[in-house]
Amino acid sequence: MRNQNMISGVLVICLSLSLITGCSPIPSASETGAAAVATEETKTISAGTAKEETTKEAGAAVESDYVPVTITLNLERSGLGENVEYMFTEMPSAVVASGDQMADFFFDLGLEKQMAGYTKGSCWSRVSEFAARDEVPQLLEPGKGLSSMSKEELVATGCDFLVGWDSVFSDKSFNPAFCNENEISMYFPFVCSDKAGFEELYKDYDTLGRIFKVEDLAAEKVQAMKETIQNVQDTLGEESYANPVTVFVYDSGEDVPFTACQGMPGQIIKLAGGISIFDDIEKGWATPSWEEVIERDPDVILILDYNGDIQEKTKFLQNNEFTKDLRAVKENKIYSACCSDMQGSAGSAKTVHIIAEQLYPELFQ
């Protein structure tokens, strides 16, 4: 029996509303993570089966050394109705990860043998290096998202655990009804939230560690992240945090800029001794006007690197009528960070260090 934690017929009935779509890897405007705290409306799905009459049979199939893990799939955030609990009673064996950010969770935890494949998507980490990137099948050429795959192609991988942004589970891609029919467990991480931060990233490591029986390694990874951040804080000192460098994050966009505000990217910048000039916007990402960028006059500009496109974006900022006269541009205070890791992944703590070095080079000599 494949490791499936399926949504019951009750869930299928409740799928009356369309899933709010987003463009992976950019977070949607949702405000809660994938494995959110259960509410009173949460439905509990028994391990390994979606039908009441087979619950006892599923219980008998529980691995003797496997401790069941329950997570809450937050369907309310995307308009699909009630939250549903998945109870894992055996380890998934055919993970498909949508995007480098998601795949890096599994590479970092040494779970490549449990992976059926992954896509690199439009941006990938230049911070983390994993040999498994070349060992695990890439399902599509770099630059293409999982939504480019057909349902038949995904099923052919043997996928029993699908991880990605909520856009992956939209009606245009692999919606809950499809996943239910094909015994595919869905997972979109805690860290995929406008209000997420490192605590949510740590929860994802803890949750995946328990599901895939690598709890000790997951704990070690989390501890290493905490130590990296603490080292940065010790190096910067209180003065840097009391008077942070103001940062305009340039992700993309010509008519209007797509920029980071709060959430995970906002916290990474703060831990590095900076603050987004749009920190007052209560979203992870937003599209303010160029006029607002000019008015807020950032100390520095932080370009988000997708796949080595820093030079192209720098030239745009240097020639764009709205940004060419910015103080940060004239003083050549244009830095960069990996987009994938700015959203919450294996390299996020290292990214704090990388940004801090750029903002305060004299303190890291």
N, C-alpha and C positions, 0 to 999 in steps of 0.2 A: 504493500500500500504506500503510495507516494505521500510525502509529508504535506498535507493540505489542511488548512484551517478555514473552512469555507463558510461563506455567508449563507444563512438559511433562506428558505422560501419567503420568510417574513421580510428579509432585507430586500429581495427582488421586488416585492410588492411596494416597498417604500421608495423605490427609485423612480419617483414621478417627476422629479425636477432635474434639470440639466446641471451638470457639473461646471462650476465656474472654471474657465480655462485660463492658462497662463503660458508664457513662452519660456520653456526650460532653456537655460538654467536660472533665469531671473525669477525671483519669488513673486507669487501672486500677492494680492492685497489682503489675503486672509490673515487672521490674527491669532490662530492657534496651530500647534504642531500636529504631526500625524498621530503620535501615540499620546494623545491628550488625556487628561483626567476624565474618568467616566462620569456621566451625569445620570440622573434618575431615569432618563429615557434609554439608557444604554441596553442593548440586547446582548446576551452572552451566547456565543456559539461554542458548542462542545468541540473538543479536540478531535481532529481527523475526520469529522463528518458534519453534515449539515442537516441531518434528519434525526428526529427524536427516536425513531425505532432502531437506529443503529448506534445510538450513544453508548450503550453497554459494550457493543462489539469494539467500538473505537477505544474505549477505556482499556479493554483487554490487550490492545495493540501497543499500549504505551511502552516505550523502551524502559527496561528495568533500571538503567543508570541515567535516565533523562528526567530532569526535574521540569514539569510543565511550566510554561511561561505564558502569561496572559498580557496582551497589549490591547489598547483601545484604539480602534480605527475611527478617527473623527470625521464622520460623514456630514455632520451638521455644518461644518465650516464651508462646505461647497454646495449646500442646498440639496443634498441627497437624502435628508431625513435624519433618522435616528443613528446615534453612535452604535458601533458594533464591536464587541470584544472578540478577539481571536485568542484561542488557547492552543499553543503549540505543544504537541505531545511527542514529537520527534523532529529531528533536525532537517530543515530543508536541504535539498541536494542539488538543485538546479536554479541558482539565482541568476536573474537577468537585471543588470543595473543600467539605468538610463542616465548617461552622462558620466564624465570623469570624476566629478565631485562625489557621486554616489558609489562608483566603483572603488574609489580610494578607501572608503570605509572597510571594504572587504579585503582589499590588498593589504591595508595596514594591519588587519587582524589575522593575516595569513590564511584567508578563507578561499583562496583561488580554486581549490579542489571542489568547493561547493558551488562554483560559478559555471553557468552554461554559456555566458557571454556578456558583453557590455558594449555600450557605445561611448565614444569620446565626446560627442556633442559639439557645440560651437566653441567651447573653451575648456582648457585642461591645465592641470597644475604644472607649474615649473618649479615648484618648491619641493614636492615629494617625488622620490624615485623608487619605483617598484619593478623588479624583474618580471613580476606576474603580468604586467601590462603587455608583454610580448608573448606570454604563455596562454593567457585566456583569450578565446576568440573575440575579435572585434566584429560585431554583427553588421556594422555599416561603415562606410568610409568616414574618416574624421570630418567633422563639420555637419554631419547629418544627425538629427535627433531620432530617438526611438519611434516617434510618431510616423516616421517614413517607412517603417516596417508594416507589412500586412499582418493581420491577425493569424493567418495561416503560418506565416514565417515564424511568429513568436511561439506558437504552439509547437512547431517543429523542433524548437530548441529543447523541449522537455521542461520548460520553465515551470517551477512550482513556487517561486517567490519573486515578485516584481517590485523593485524599489525605484522611486523617482519622484519628481515634483507632481503636484496634483493634476497638472495638465496631462500627464501620462494616463490618468484614469478618466479622462473626459470621454464623452460619447464619440468624439472624432478619433480616439485612439483605442484604449483598452479599458472600457468602462467596467464598473463592478459586476454587472450582469455577465459580461464576457468572462471575467476572471472567475466568477462563481461557477459558471458552466464548465470551465476548463481546469478547475481545481488549482487556481493560482492565488496564493496569498498576496495581498497588497500591503505595501509599507511606504508611507511618506514620512520622513523623519521629523522629530521634534524641532530640529534646527531650521526647518523650512517654515518659518513664521516671521511675521513682521516684528514681533516682540522677542524673538529668540536671542540667545546669547551663548556664552560658553557653557552655562549650566545645562542648557538644552542639548548642546553638542555632547556633553558628558553623559547625558541620559541616553542618547542614541548609542554611544559606545557600550554603556551598561546593558541596554536592552538587547542589542545585537550580540553582545558577549554571552548573555544568558540563552538566547535562542540558539546560538551556534556553539555553545559549550566551550567558549574561550574566555570565561569570566576573568581569570587571573591576568591574561594578556591584555584584555580590555582595560582592567584597572591600572596596569602598568602604563599603558598608553595615556590614559587620563592623567596619571600622576606626572608623567613626563611633560605633558602640556602645561600643567599647573606650575611646574618648576621653571619651564621656559618663560612663562609670563612673569613669575616672581622675579626672575633674574633681570628682566627688562625693567620692572618696577623699581628694583633696588638700584639699578644703574641710573635711571632717570631722576629719581628722588622726588620729593614733595613739590619742589618749585616748578618742575615741568608740568605736573598735573594741576597745579594751582593756576598756571598761566599757559594753557594749551595752545598749540599752533592751530590756526584756523585752516581747514582743508576743504577744497572743492573736489569732490570725487567725480571724475568724468568717465562714465561707463561707455556711453554712445550717444548718438543723436546729433542732427545738424540743425533742424528747425527749432527744436527745444532740446535741452540736455536731459539725459536719463542719469540720475545721480543717486548716491546712497545717503540715507538720512540717519535712521536709528537701527534697531535690530542688530543682527550679527555684524554687518559691516561697520555700523556706527560704534559698536563696542570695541571692535578691533582697533579702530582709529583712536578711541579714547585711551585704551590700554597702551597705545604707542605714544601717548603724550599729545594727541591732537584732538580736534573736534570738528565734525562736519559743519559747514556753514548752514546746512539745512537740518540741523539737529532738532529744531523746533517743529518739524513736520513729523507727526506720529505715524510714520510708515517706515518700512525698511528701505523702500525705493520710491522715487517720485520724479515727476517731470516739471520742474519749475521753469520760469522763463530765463532767457539770457540776461534780461534786464535785472532780474533778481540776483544773478551771479555777480554782475557788475556792482550792484548796490552793496553787496556783502563783502566784496573785495578780499578774497582769501589770501592768506599768507603763502600757501602752496597749492599746487594742483596735483592730485593723485589719479593717474590714468589706470584704469583696470585693463590688464593684459589678458586678452582672450587666447590668442595663439601666436604671439609674436607681432602684434599689430601696434606696438607702442609708437614706433617712428611715424606711422601714418597718422595716428591720432594727435601726436605732437605737432606735426605740420599743420593739421587742421586748426588746432588751437592758436598757433602762431600766425595764421592767416585769416582766421574768422574775424569778421568785423566787430563782433561782440567781445571777443577774448584777447585779441592781439595787443590791446593796450592795458591789459590787466597787470598789476604790479608783479604777480607771480610769474607771468609770462616774460615780462621784461627782465626780471632778475633770474630767469632760467631756473626757477624753483618748481620744476615739473618732475614728479617722481612716478613710480609705478608699483603695482602690486597685482598678484595673480587673481583674476576674477573668481575662478573656481574656489580658491581657498578663502576668499573674502566672504563667501556665502556660508561657510561652515563645513569643514572637512578635515582630513588628516593633517594638512599643512597650515591650519589656521593659527596655531600658537606661534609657529615659526614666522608666519606673516606679520604678527605683532612685532617681532624682533626686527624683521626686514624694514618695516615702515619706521620704527623707532630710530634705526640707524640712519635713515634718510632724513628724518626730521631733526635729529640731534647727533650729527656725525662726530662732533667734538667730544661727546660723552662715551663714544664707543671705540676710541683710538687705543 
